Amino acid sequence: MVKIKETVRPTEGELEILAILWERGSATVREVYETITATRPMVYTGVLKLMQIMADKGLVMRDESARAHVYRSAVAKEETERRFVRELSQRLFAGSAAQLALRALEMDPASKEELEEIRKLLARKRLEAAR
């Protein structure tokens, strides 16, 4: 997958579609439409147009070999998350990832698995800082 160009920032609607594609791997417009309308109303042509715009922006790739075009994400989920977290950190926490993490952990209790992942990350960061 490619990184998102710095000038291309997915909108909320585009992120909703990307989340579906990240989960499914690939999907037709109809499948994305059905997933979205399971939770809120939206017209099919709205989903189609948004996915066409996303293809033009380079956010998704379209396979046109079948009658129903199949879309898949052209951007990595992890890189997209990092980009948004970095922007949030810069805007609200003067670039402090630690302050951002502390606020996030204050919001909701973390699961045992999440806490273990945090411990592993902290251990890795300690090793890197000691070098």
C-alpha positions as CSV (number, residue, x, y, z in Angstrom):
1,M,0.0,0.0,0.0
2,V,1.1,3.6,-0.6
3,K,1.3,6.4,1.9
4,I,-1.2,9.1,1.8
5,K,0.2,12.2,0.0
6,E,0.5,15.0,2.5
7,T,-2.0,17.1,0.5
8,V,-4.6,14.3,0.4
9,R,-6.4,14.1,3.8
10,P,-9.4,11.8,3.9
11,T,-12.7,13.4,4.9
12,E,-15.0,11.8,7.5
13,G,-17.0,10.1,4.8
14,E,-13.9,8.8,3.1
15,L,-12.6,7.5,6.4
16,E,-15.8,5.6,6.9
17,I,-15.4,3.9,3.5
18,L,-11.7,3.2,4.1
19,A,-12.6,1.6,7.4
20,I,-14.9,-0.8,5.6
21,L,-12.3,-1.6,3.0
22,W,-9.6,-2.1,5.6
23,E,-11.9,-4.6,7.4
24,R,-13.1,-6.4,4.3
25,G,-10.0,-6.1,2.1
26,S,-12.0,-5.3,-1.0
27,A,-15.7,-4.5,-1.8
28,T,-18.0,-3.4,-4.5
29,V,-19.9,-0.1,-4.2
30,R,-23.0,-2.1,-3.4
31,E,-21.3,-3.9,-0.5
32,V,-20.0,-0.6,0.9
33,Y,-23.4,1.0,0.5
34,E,-25.1,-1.9,2.3
35,T,-22.6,-1.7,5.2
36,I,-23.1,2.0,5.6
37,T,-26.9,1.9,5.4
38,A,-27.1,-0.8,8.0
39,T,-26.3,2.0,10.5
40,R,-27.5,5.2,8.8
41,P,-29.4,6.3,5.7
42,M,-27.4,7.1,2.6
43,V,-28.2,7.0,-1.1
44,Y,-26.3,4.5,-3.4
45,T,-25.3,7.2,-5.8
46,G,-23.7,9.2,-3.0
47,V,-21.5,6.2,-2.0
48,L,-20.6,5.6,-5.7
49,K,-19.6,9.3,-6.3
50,L,-17.6,9.4,-3.1
51,M,-15.7,6.2,-4.1
52,Q,-15.1,7.6,-7.5
53,I,-13.6,10.8,-6.0
54,M,-11.5,8.6,-3.6
55,A,-10.1,6.7,-6.7
56,D,-9.2,10.1,-8.3
57,K,-7.5,11.2,-5.1
58,G,-5.5,7.9,-4.9
59,L,-7.2,6.8,-1.7
60,V,-8.6,3.6,-3.3
61,M,-7.8,1.4,-6.2
62,R,-10.6,0.2,-8.6
63,D,-10.6,-3.1,-10.4
64,E,-12.7,-2.6,-13.5
65,S,-12.3,-6.1,-14.9
66,A,-15.7,-7.3,-13.7
67,R,-19.1,-5.7,-14.3
68,A,-19.3,-4.6,-10.6
69,H,-16.1,-2.7,-10.0
70,V,-14.2,-3.9,-6.9
71,Y,-12.5,-1.3,-4.7
72,R,-9.7,-1.7,-2.2
73,S,-7.7,0.7,-0.1
74,A,-4.7,2.3,-1.6
75,V,-3.5,3.6,1.7
76,A,-2.4,1.7,4.8
77,K,-4.6,1.9,7.9
78,E,-1.6,2.3,10.2
79,E,-0.1,5.1,8.3
80,T,-3.4,6.9,8.1
81,E,-3.9,6.5,11.9
82,R,-0.3,7.8,12.5
83,R,-0.9,10.8,10.3
84,F,-4.1,11.8,12.1
85,V,-2.6,11.2,15.6
86,R,0.5,13.2,14.6
87,E,-1.8,16.1,13.5
88,L,-3.9,15.9,16.7
89,S,-0.7,15.8,18.8
90,Q,0.7,18.9,17.1
91,R,-2.6,20.8,17.2
92,L,-3.6,20.1,20.8
93,F,-0.5,18.9,22.7
94,A,2.3,20.9,21.2
95,G,3.6,17.8,19.5
96,S,3.8,15.8,22.8
97,A,2.9,12.2,22.0
98,A,3.1,11.4,25.7
99,Q,0.5,14.0,26.6
100,L,-1.8,12.7,23.9
101,A,-1.4,9.1,25.2
102,L,-2.1,10.1,28.8
103,R,-5.3,11.9,27.7
104,A,-6.4,8.9,25.7
105,L,-5.8,6.5,28.5
106,E,-7.8,8.8,30.9
107,M,-10.8,8.6,28.6
108,D,-11.7,4.9,28.9
109,P,-10.1,2.0,30.8
110,A,-7.7,-0.1,28.7
111,S,-8.2,-3.8,28.4
112,K,-5.5,-6.2,29.7
113,E,-4.4,-6.8,26.2
114,E,-4.1,-3.1,25.4
115,L,-2.1,-2.5,28.7
116,E,0.3,-5.3,27.7
117,E,0.8,-3.7,24.3
118,I,1.5,-0.4,26.0
119,R,4.0,-2.1,28.3
120,K,5.8,-3.6,25.3
121,L,5.9,-0.3,23.6
122,L,7.3,1.4,26.7
123,A,10.0,-1.2,27.1
124,R,11.0,-0.8,23.4
125,K,11.1,3.0,23.8
126,R,13.3,2.6,26.9
127,L,15.7,0.4,25.0
128,E,15.9,2.9,22.2
129,A,16.5,5.8,24.6
130,A,19.3,3.9,26.4
131,R,21.2,3.4,23.1
